[in-house]
Each structure stands twice: as structure tokens, then as C-alpha cells.
Amino acid sequence: MLTLIDRIRLKSPEQRAPFMRWVREVDYRACQDLPSVLRFQVFECPGGDGLDFFEIVEVSSAEAFDLDMRTPLFQTLVQRFSQMAELGDQFGGHLLEPGFERQR
């Protein structure tokens, strides 16, 4: 499994509400049709010093995600995203197993 982290900057402050609505109503739902995506989360960063959001994407493999990125579905997501925001830094890596997660 590969985890990718993307920094997101909105193109204008007025894009905050439409972007958040789009993530919840479109982007999250689209992941169901992208087989490589195992988990996808977007985090808001109020007062983030030029960083408005960041996203964490867990994928089965870089190769499988690359195939998903070539689909028409993914391209429509990129097109809409690009109207509201732009990607900043992007990086990724593999978890040093086992990690820790508290049961809630």
C-alpha cells in the first residue's frame, strides 16, 4: 500500500464552500469507482499559512493508481478540481508497520 499526501491551495477564498461541497458530494463518491483507492480523506486547514486543505490518499499500488488516473472519471475530477484549486507539494511513502491506532 502506498500513501500519497497532497497540499491544496484554493484559487480564491470564495472557492472554500464550493470546494468542500464538491469533495463531499462528488470526489469522495467517485473513489468507489477507482479500484486502486483504498482510503481518501481531505482535511481543512483554516489559517494554514497558504495551505487551505491537504488530502491523504491510500492506494493499492502506484501502478494501479496510475491506471485509475488515466480513466475518464479521474480526468473529470481533475478538471473540476483545477477550476477551484491547485496542488502544492505532493509526496508519498509506505507505512512502517504496524503503526498505532487507538480503538474508539
C-alpha distances in whole Angstrom, upper triangle without the diagonal:
4,7,10,13,17,20,22,26,29,31,34,34,36,32,31,32,31,28,27,28,26,23,24,26,24,21,19,21,20,16,17,18,15,13,10,10,9,10,13,16,18,21,24,26,30,31,28,31,30,26,26,23,19,16,13,10,7,6,5,6,8,11,11,11,14,15,15,17,19,21,24,22,20,23,25,22,23,26,27,25,27,30,29,27,25,22,23,20,17,14,11,9,7,8,11,11,13,13,16,17,21,22,24
4,7,10,13,17,19,23,26,28,31,31,33,30,28,30,29,25,25,27,25,21,23,25,23,19,18,20,19,16,18,18,15,14,10,10,10,11,12,14,17,19,22,23,27,29,25,27,26,23,24,20,16,14,10,8,6,5,6,6,7,10,10,10,12,15,14,15,18,20,23,21,18,21,23,21,20,24,25,22,24,27,26,24,22,19,19,17,13,10,7,6,5,8,11,12,14,14,17,18,21,23,25
4,7,10,14,16,20,23,25,28,28,30,27,25,26,26,22,22,24,22,19,20,23,21,17,16,19,18,15,17,18,15,15,11,10,10,9,10,11,13,15,18,20,23,25,22,24,23,19,20,17,13,10,7,6,4,6,9,9,9,13,13,11,14,16,15,15,19,20,23,21,18,20,22,19,19,23,23,20,22,25,24,21,19,16,16,14,11,9,5,5,6,8,11,13,14,13,16,16,20,21,23
4,7,10,13,17,19,22,25,25,27,24,22,24,24,20,20,22,20,17,19,22,20,16,16,19,17,15,18,18,15,16,12,11,11,10,10,11,12,14,17,18,21,23,19,21,20,17,17,14,10,8,6,5,6,8,11,11,10,13,13,11,12,16,14,14,17,19,21,19,16,18,20,17,16,20,20,17,18,22,21,18,16,12,13,11,7,6,4,7,9,11,14,16,18,17,19,19,22,24,25
4,7,10,13,16,19,22,22,24,21,20,22,22,18,18,20,19,16,18,21,19,16,16,19,18,16,19,20,17,18,15,13,14,12,10,10,10,11,13,14,18,19,16,17,16,13,14,11,7,6,5,6,9,11,15,14,13,17,17,14,15,18,17,16,19,21,22,21,17,19,20,17,16,19,19,16,17,20,19,15,14,10,10,8,6,5,6,9,11,13,16,18,19,17,19,19,22,24,24
4,6,10,13,16,18,19,21,18,17,19,19,15,16,19,17,14,17,20,18,15,15,19,18,16,20,20,18,20,17,15,16,14,11,11,9,10,12,13,16,17,14,15,14,10,11,9,5,5,7,8,12,13,17,17,15,18,18,15,16,19,17,15,18,20,21,19,16,17,18,15,13,16,16,13,14,17,15,12,10,7,7,6,4,7,9,12,15,16,20,22,23,21,22,22,25,27,27
4,7,10,13,15,16,18,16,15,18,18,14,15,18,17,15,18,20,19,16,17,21,20,19,22,23,21,23,21,18,19,17,14,12,10,10,10,10,13,14,11,12,10,7,8,6,5,7,9,12,15,17,21,20,19,22,22,18,19,22,20,18,21,23,23,22,18,19,20,16,15,17,17,13,13,16,14,10,9,6,5,5,6,9,12,15,18,19,22,24,25,23,24,24,26,28,28
4,7,10,12,13,15,12,11,14,14,11,12,15,14,12,16,18,17,14,16,19,19,18,22,23,21,23,21,19,20,18,14,13,10,10,9,10,12,13,10,12,9,6,6,5,5,8,11,13,17,19,23,22,20,23,23,19,20,23,20,18,21,22,22,20,17,17,18,14,13,15,14,10,11,13,10,7,6,5,6,8,9,12,15,18,21,22,25,28,28,26,27,26,28,30,29
4,6,9,10,12,10,10,13,14,11,13,16,15,14,17,19,19,16,18,22,21,21,25,26,24,27,25,22,24,21,18,16,12,12,11,10,11,12,10,10,7,5,5,7,9,11,15,17,21,23,26,26,24,27,26,23,23,26,23,21,23,24,24,22,19,19,19,16,14,15,14,11,10,12,9,6,5,6,7,10,12,16,18,22,25,26,29,31,32,29,30,29,31,32,32
4,5,7,9,6,7,11,11,8,11,14,13,13,16,18,17,16,18,21,21,21,25,26,24,27,26,24,25,23,19,17,13,13,11,11,12,13,12,12,9,8,6,8,11,13,17,19,23,24,28,28,26,28,28,24,25,27,24,21,24,24,24,22,19,19,18,15,14,14,12,9,9,9,6,4,6,9,10,14,15,19,21,25,28,29,32,34,35,32,32,31,33,34,33
4,7,8,7,9,12,12,10,13,16,15,15,19,20,19,18,21,23,23,24,27,27,26,30,28,26,28,26,22,20,17,17,15,15,15,15,14,14,11,11,10,12,14,17,20,22,25,27,31,30,28,30,30,26,26,28,26,23,25,25,24,23,20,19,18,16,14,14,12,10,9,8,6,5,7,10,12,15,17,21,24,28,31,32,35,37,38,35,36,35,36,38,37
4,5,6,8,11,11,11,13,15,15,16,19,20,20,19,22,25,24,26,29,29,29,32,31,28,30,28,24,22,18,18,15,15,14,14,14,14,11,12,10,13,16,18,22,24,28,30,33,33,31,33,33,29,29,31,29,26,28,28,27,25,23,22,21,19,17,17,15,13,12,10,8,8,10,14,15,18,20,24,27,30,33,34,37,39,40,37,37,36,37,38,37
4,5,6,9,10,10,12,14,15,16,18,20,20,20,22,24,25,26,29,30,30,33,32,29,30,27,23,21,17,16,13,13,11,12,13,13,11,12,9,12,16,18,22,24,28,30,34,34,32,35,34,30,31,33,30,28,30,30,29,27,25,24,23,20,19,19,16,15,15,13,10,10,13,15,16,20,22,25,27,31,33,34,37,39,39,36,36,34,35,36,35
4,6,7,8,9,11,13,14,15,17,18,19,19,21,23,24,26,28,29,29,33,32,29,31,28,24,22,18,18,15,15,14,15,16,17,15,15,12,14,18,20,23,25,29,31,35,35,34,36,35,31,32,33,30,28,30,29,28,26,24,24,21,19,19,18,15,14,15,12,9,11,14,17,19,22,24,27,29,33,35,36,39,41,41,38,38,36,37,38,36
4,6,5,6,8,10,10,12,14,15,15,15,18,20,20,22,25,26,25,29,28,26,27,24,21,19,15,15,13,14,13,15,15,17,14,13,10,12,15,17,20,22,26,27,31,32,30,32,31,27,28,29,26,24,26,26,24,22,21,20,18,16,16,15,12,11,11,9,6,8,12,14,16,20,21,24,26,30,32,33,36,38,38,35,35,33,35,35,34
4,6,5,6,9,10,11,12,14,15,15,16,19,20,21,24,25,25,28,28,24,26,23,19,16,13,12,9,11,10,13,13,15,13,12,8,10,13,15,18,20,24,26,30,31,30,32,31,27,28,30,27,25,27,27,25,23,21,21,19,17,17,17,14,12,13,12,8,9,13,15,16,19,20,23,25,28,31,31,34,35,36,33,32,30,31,32,30
4,5,5,6,9,10,11,12,14,14,16,18,19,21,23,25,25,28,28,25,26,23,19,17,14,14,11,13,13,15,16,18,17,15,12,12,15,16,20,22,25,27,31,32,31,33,31,28,29,30,27,25,28,27,25,23,22,22,20,17,18,18,14,13,15,14,10,12,16,18,20,22,23,26,27,30,32,32,36,37,37,34,33,31,32,32,30
4,6,5,6,9,10,10,11,12,14,16,17,19,21,22,23,26,26,23,25,22,19,17,14,15,13,16,15,18,18,20,18,17,13,13,16,17,20,21,24,26,29,31,30,31,30,26,27,28,25,23,25,24,22,20,19,19,16,14,15,15,11,11,13,11,8,11,14,17,19,22,23,26,27,30,32,33,36,37,37,35,34,32,33,33,31
4,5,5,6,9,10,10,10,12,14,15,16,19,20,20,24,23,20,22,19,15,14,11,12,11,13,14,16,16,18,16,14,11,10,12,13,16,17,21,23,26,27,26,28,26,23,24,25,22,20,23,22,20,18,16,17,15,12,13,13,9,8,11,10,7,8,11,13,16,19,19,22,23,26,28,29,32,34,34,31,31,29,31,31,29
4,5,5,6,9,10,10,11,13,15,16,18,20,20,23,23,20,21,18,14,12,9,10,9,12,13,16,16,18,17,14,11,10,12,12,15,17,20,22,26,27,26,29,27,23,25,26,23,21,24,23,22,19,18,19,17,14,15,16,12,11,14,13,10,11,14,15,18,20,20,22,23,26,28,28,31,32,32,29,29,27,28,28,26
4,6,5,6,8,9,10,12,14,15,17,19,20,23,24,20,21,19,15,14,12,13,12,16,16,19,19,22,20,18,15,13,15,15,18,19,22,23,27,28,28,30,27,24,26,27,23,22,24,23,21,18,18,19,16,14,16,16,12,12,15,14,12,13,17,18,21,23,23,25,26,29,30,30,34,34,34,32,31,29,29,29,27
4,5,5,5,6,9,10,11,13,15,16,17,20,21,18,20,17,14,13,11,14,13,17,18,21,20,23,21,18,15,13,15,14,17,17,20,21,24,26,25,27,24,21,23,23,20,18,21,19,18,15,14,15,12,10,12,12,9,9,12,12,10,12,15,16,19,21,21,23,24,27,28,29,33,33,33,31,31,29,30,30,28
4,6,6,5,6,9,10,11,13,15,15,18,18,15,16,14,10,9,8,10,11,15,16,20,19,21,19,16,13,11,12,10,13,13,16,18,21,23,22,24,22,19,21,21,18,17,20,19,18,14,13,15,13,10,12,13,10,9,13,13,11,12,14,15,17,19,18,20,21,23,25,25,29,29,30,28,27,25,27,27,25
4,6,6,6,8,10,11,13,15,16,19,19,16,17,14,11,10,9,11,12,16,18,21,20,24,22,19,16,13,14,13,15,15,17,19,22,24,24,26,24,21,23,24,20,20,22,21,20,16,16,18,16,13,15,17,14,13,16,17,15,15,18,18,21,22,21,23,23,25,26,26,30,30,30,28,27,24,25,25,23
4,6,7,7,9,11,12,14,16,19,20,17,18,16,13,13,13,15,16,19,21,24,24,27,25,22,19,17,17,16,17,17,20,21,23,26,26,27,24,21,23,23,20,19,22,19,18,15,15,17,14,12,15,16,13,13,17,16,15,17,19,20,23,25,24,26,26,28,29,29,33,33,32,31,30,28,29,28,26
4,6,5,6,9,11,11,13,16,17,15,17,15,12,13,13,16,17,20,22,25,24,27,25,22,19,16,17,15,16,16,18,19,21,23,23,24,21,18,20,20,16,16,18,16,14,11,11,13,10,8,12,13,10,11,14,14,14,15,17,18,21,23,22,24,24,26,27,28,32,32,32,30,31,28,30,29,28
4,5,5,7,10,11,11,14,15,12,14,12,9,10,10,13,15,18,20,23,22,25,22,19,17,14,14,11,13,12,15,15,18,20,19,21,18,15,17,17,14,13,16,14,14,10,9,12,10,7,10,12,10,9,13,14,13,13,15,15,18,20,18,20,20,22,24,24,28,28,29,27,28,26,27,27,26
4,6,6,8,10,10,13,14,10,11,9,7,8,9,12,15,18,21,24,22,25,24,20,18,15,14,11,12,11,13,14,17,19,19,21,18,16,18,18,15,15,18,16,16,12,12,15,14,10,13,15,14,13,16,18,16,16,18,17,20,21,19,20,20,22,22,23,26,26,26,25,25,23,24,24,23
4,5,6,8,10,12,14,11,13,12,10,12,13,16,18,22,24,27,26,29,27,24,21,18,18,15,15,14,15,16,18,20,21,22,19,16,19,18,15,16,18,15,15,11,12,15,13,11,14,16,14,14,18,19,18,19,20,20,23,24,22,23,23,24,25,25,29,28,28,27,27,25,27,26,25
4,5,6,7,10,12,10,12,12,10,13,14,17,20,23,25,28,27,29,27,24,22,19,18,15,15,13,15,14,16,18,18,19,16,14,16,15,11,12,14,12,11,8,8,11,10,8,12,14,13,13,16,18,18,18,19,19,22,23,21,22,21,23,24,25,28,28,29,28,29,27,29,28,27
4,5,5,8,9,6,8,8,8,10,12,16,19,22,25,28,26,29,27,23,22,18,17,13,13,10,11,11,13,15,16,16,13,11,14,14,10,11,14,12,13,10,9,13,13,10,13,16,15,14,18,20,19,19,19,18,21,22,19,20,18,20,20,21,25,25,25,24,25,23,26,25,25
4,6,7,10,8,9,10,10,13,15,19,22,25,28,31,29,32,30,27,25,22,20,17,16,13,13,12,14,16,18,18,14,13,16,15,12,14,16,14,14,11,12,15,15,13,16,19,18,18,21,23,22,22,23,22,25,25,23,23,21,22,22,23,26,26,26,26,26,24,26,25,25
4,6,9,9,11,12,12,16,18,21,24,27,30,33,31,34,31,28,26,23,22,18,17,14,15,13,14,16,17,16,13,12,14,12,9,12,13,10,11,8,9,13,13,12,15,17,17,17,20,22,22,23,23,22,25,26,23,23,22,23,23,24,28,28,28,28,29,27,29,29,29
4,6,6,9,11,11,14,16,20,23,26,29,32,29,32,30,26,25,22,20,16,15,12,12,10,11,12,13,13,9,8,11,9,6,9,11,9,11,8,8,12,13,12,14,16,17,17,19,21,22,21,21,20,23,23,20,20,19,20,20,21,25,25,26,26,27,26,28,28,28
4,6,8,11,12,16,19,22,25,28,31,34,32,34,32,29,28,24,22,18,16,13,11,9,8,11,12,12,8,8,11,10,7,11,13,11,14,12,12,15,16,15,17,20,21,20,23,25,25,25,24,23,25,24,21,21,19,19,19,20,24,23,24,24,26,25,27,27,28
4,6,9,11,15,17,21,24,26,30,32,30,32,30,27,26,22,20,16,14,10,8,5,5,7,9,9,5,5,9,8,7,10,12,12,15,13,12,15,17,15,16,20,21,20,22,25,25,23,23,20,23,22,18,17,15,16,15,17,20,20,21,22,23,23,26,26,27
4,6,7,11,14,17,20,23,26,29,26,29,27,24,23,19,16,13,11,7,6,5,7,9,10,12,9,7,11,11,9,11,14,13,16,13,11,15,16,14,15,19,19,18,20,23,22,21,21,19,21,20,17,16,14,15,15,16,19,19,20,20,21,20,23,23,24
4,7,10,14,17,20,23,27,29,27,30,28,25,24,20,17,13,11,8,5,5,7,10,12,14,11,10,14,15,12,14,17,17,19,17,15,19,20,17,19,22,22,20,23,26,25,23,23,21,22,21,18,17,15,15,14,14,17,17,17,17,18,17,20,20,21
4,7,10,13,17,20,23,26,23,26,25,22,20,17,14,10,8,6,5,7,10,12,14,16,14,12,16,17,14,15,19,18,20,17,15,19,20,16,18,21,21,19,22,24,23,21,21,19,20,20,17,16,14,14,14,14,17,17,17,16,17,15,18,18,18
4,7,10,14,16,20,23,20,23,22,18,17,13,11,7,6,5,6,9,12,14,15,17,15,12,16,17,14,14,18,18,19,16,14,17,17,14,15,18,17,15,18,20,19,17,18,16,17,17,15,15,14,15,15,16,19,19,20,18,19,17,19,20,20
4,7,10,13,16,19,17,20,20,16,14,10,8,6,5,7,9,12,15,17,18,20,19,16,19,20,17,17,21,21,21,18,16,19,19,15,16,19,18,15,18,20,18,16,17,15,17,17,15,15,14,16,17,16,20,20,20,18,18,16,18,19,18
4,7,10,13,16,14,17,16,12,10,7,6,4,6,9,12,15,18,20,20,22,21,18,20,22,19,18,22,21,22,19,16,19,18,14,15,18,16,13,16,17,15,13,14,13,14,15,14,15,15,18,19,19,22,23,23,21,21,19,21,21,20
4,6,10,13,11,15,14,11,9,5,5,6,8,11,14,18,21,22,22,25,24,21,23,25,22,21,25,25,25,22,20,22,21,18,18,20,18,15,18,19,16,14,15,14,14,15,15,16,16,19,20,20,22,24,23,21,20,18,20,21,20
4,6,9,9,12,12,9,6,4,7,9,12,15,18,21,25,26,25,28,27,24,26,28,25,24,27,27,27,24,22,23,22,19,19,21,18,15,17,18,15,13,14,14,15,16,16,18,19,22,23,23,26,27,27,24,23,21,22,24,22
4,6,5,9,9,7,5,5,7,11,13,17,20,23,27,28,27,30,29,26,27,30,27,26,29,30,30,27,24,26,25,21,21,23,21,17,19,19,16,14,15,14,14,15,16,18,19,22,24,24,26,28,28,24,24,22,23,25,24
4,5,9,10,8,6,8,11,14,17,20,24,27,30,31,30,34,33,29,31,33,31,29,32,32,32,29,27,28,27,24,23,24,22,19,20,20,17,15,17,17,16,18,19,21,23,26,28,27,30,31,31,28,27,25,26,27,26
4,6,8,8,8,10,13,16,19,23,26,29,33,33,32,35,35,31,33,35,33,31,34,34,34,32,29,30,29,26,25,26,24,21,22,22,18,16,17,17,16,18,20,22,24,27,29,29,31,33,33,29,28,27,28,30,28
4,6,5,6,8,10,14,16,20,23,26,30,30,29,32,32,28,29,32,30,28,31,32,32,30,27,28,27,24,23,24,23,19,20,21,17,15,15,15,13,14,16,18,20,23,26,25,28,30,30,27,26,26,27,29,28
4,6,8,11,13,16,19,22,25,28,32,32,30,33,34,30,31,34,32,29,32,34,34,32,29,29,29,26,24,25,24,21,20,21,18,15,15,15,13,14,17,19,22,24,27,27,29,32,32,29,29,29,30,32,31
4,6,9,11,15,18,21,24,27,30,30,28,31,31,28,28,31,29,27,29,31,31,29,26,26,26,23,21,22,21,17,17,18,15,12,12,12,10,12,15,18,21,24,27,27,30,32,33,30,30,30,31,33,32
4,6,8,11,14,17,21,23,27,27,25,28,28,25,26,28,26,24,27,28,28,26,23,24,24,20,19,20,19,15,16,17,14,11,10,10,8,10,13,15,18,21,24,24,27,29,30,27,27,26,28,30,29
4,7,10,14,17,20,23,27,27,26,29,28,24,26,28,26,23,26,27,27,25,22,22,22,18,17,19,17,13,14,15,12,9,10,10,10,13,14,17,19,22,25,25,28,30,30,27,27,26,27,29,28
4,7,10,13,17,19,23,24,23,26,25,21,23,25,23,21,24,25,25,22,19,20,20,16,16,18,16,12,14,15,12,10,10,10,10,12,12,15,16,19,22,22,25,27,27,24,24,23,25,26,25
4,7,10,13,16,20,20,19,22,22,18,20,23,20,19,22,23,24,21,18,20,20,16,15,18,17,13,15,17,14,11,11,9,9,10,10,11,13,16,18,18,21,23,24,21,21,21,23,24,24
4,6,10,13,16,17,16,20,19,15,17,20,17,16,20,20,21,19,16,18,18,14,14,17,16,13,15,17,15,13,12,10,11,11,10,11,11,14,16,16,20,21,22,19,20,19,21,23,22
4,7,10,13,14,14,17,17,14,16,19,16,16,20,20,22,19,16,19,20,16,16,19,19,15,18,20,18,16,15,13,13,12,10,10,9,11,13,13,16,18,18,16,17,16,19,20,21
4,6,10,11,11,14,13,10,13,15,13,13,17,17,19,17,14,17,18,14,15,18,18,15,18,21,19,17,16,14,15,14,11,11,9,11,12,13,16,17,18,17,18,17,20,21,22
4,7,9,10,13,12,10,13,15,13,14,17,18,20,18,16,19,20,17,18,21,21,19,21,24,23,21,20,17,18,17,13,12,9,10,10,10,14,14,15,15,16,16,19,20,21
4,5,7,9,8,6,10,12,10,12,15,16,18,17,14,17,19,17,17,21,21,19,22,25,24,22,21,18,20,18,15,13,10,11,10,12,16,16,17,17,19,19,22,23,24
4,7,9,7,7,11,12,11,13,16,17,20,18,16,19,22,20,20,24,24,23,25,28,28,26,24,22,23,21,18,16,13,12,11,12,16,15,17,18,20,20,23,24,25
4,5,5,6,9,10,11,12,15,16,20,19,16,19,22,20,20,23,25,23,24,28,28,26,24,21,22,20,16,14,11,11,10,13,16,16,18,19,22,22,26,27,28
4,6,5,6,9,10,10,13,15,18,18,15,17,20,18,18,21,23,21,22,26,26,23,21,18,19,17,14,12,10,10,11,14,17,19,21,21,24,24,28,29,31
4,5,5,6,9,10,11,13,17,17,15,17,20,19,18,22,24,22,23,27,27,25,23,21,22,20,17,16,14,14,14,18,20,21,23,24,27,27,31,32,33
4,5,5,6,9,10,11,15,15,13,15,18,17,17,21,22,21,23,26,27,25,23,21,23,22,18,17,15,15,15,18,21,21,23,24,26,26,30,30,31
4,5,5,6,9,10,14,13,10,13,16,14,14,17,19,18,19,22,23,21,20,17,19,18,15,14,13,14,15,17,21,21,23,23,25,25,29,29,30
4,5,5,7,9,13,13,10,12,15,14,14,17,19,18,19,22,23,21,19,17,19,18,15,15,14,15,17,20,23,24,26,26,29,29,32,33,34
4,5,5,7,11,12,10,12,15,15,14,17,19,19,20,23,24,23,22,20,22,22,18,19,17,19,19,22,25,26,28,28,31,30,34,34,35
4,5,5,9,8,7,9,12,12,12,15,17,16,18,21,22,21,20,18,21,21,18,18,17,19,19,22,25,26,27,27,29,29,32,32,32
4,6,8,8,5,7,10,10,9,12,14,14,15,18,19,18,17,15,18,18,15,16,16,18,20,22,26,27,29,28,30,30,33,33,34
4,7,8,7,7,10,11,11,13,15,16,16,19,21,20,19,18,21,21,18,20,19,21,23,26,29,30,32,32,34,33,36,37,37
4,5,5,6,9,10,11,12,15,15,17,19,21,21,20,19,23,23,21,22,21,23,25,27,31,31,33,33,34,33,36,36,36
4,6,5,6,9,10,10,13,14,15,17,19,20,20,20,23,24,22,24,24,26,28,30,34,34,35,35,37,35,38,38,38
4,5,5,7,9,10,11,12,14,16,18,18,19,19,22,23,21,23,23,25,26,28,32,32,33,33,34,32,35,35,34
4,5,5,6,9,10,10,12,15,16,16,16,15,19,20,17,19,19,22,23,25,29,30,31,30,32,30,33,33,33
4,5,5,6,9,10,10,13,15,15,15,15,18,20,18,20,21,24,26,28,32,33,34,33,35,34,36,37,36
4,5,5,6,9,10,11,13,14,15,16,20,21,20,23,23,26,28,30,34,35,36,35,36,34,37,37,36
4,5,5,6,8,10,11,12,13,13,17,19,17,20,20,23,25,27,31,32,32,31,32,31,33,33,33
4,6,5,6,9,10,10,10,10,14,16,15,18,19,22,24,27,30,32,33,31,33,32,34,35,34
4,6,5,7,9,10,11,13,16,19,18,21,23,26,28,30,34,35,36,35,36,35,37,38,37
4,5,5,7,9,11,13,16,19,19,22,23,27,29,30,34,35,36,35,35,34,36,36,35
4,5,5,6,7,9,13,16,15,19,20,23,26,27,31,33,33,32,32,31,33,34,33
4,5,5,6,9,12,15,15,19,21,25,27,29,33,35,36,34,35,34,36,37,36
4,6,8,12,15,18,19,22,24,28,31,32,36,38,38,36,37,36,38,39,37
4,7,11,13,17,18,21,23,27,30,31,34,36,37,34,35,33,35,36,35
4,7,10,13,14,18,20,24,27,28,31,33,34,32,32,31,33,34,33
4,6,10,11,15,18,21,25,26,30,32,33,31,32,31,33,35,34
4,7,8,11,14,18,21,23,26,28,30,28,29,28,31,33,32
4,6,10,13,17,20,22,25,28,29,27,28,28,31,33,33
4,7,10,14,17,19,22,25,26,24,26,26,29,31,32
4,7,11,14,16,19,22,24,22,24,24,27,29,30
4,7,11,13,16,19,21,19,21,22,25,28,29
4,7,10,13,15,17,16,19,20,23,25,27
4,7,9,12,14,14,17,18,22,24,26
4,7,9,11,11,14,16,20,22,24
4,6,8,7,11,13,16,19,21
4,6,6,10,13,17,19,22
3,5,9,12,15,17,20
4,7,9,13,14,18
4,7,10,13,16
4,7,10,13
4,6,9
4,6
4
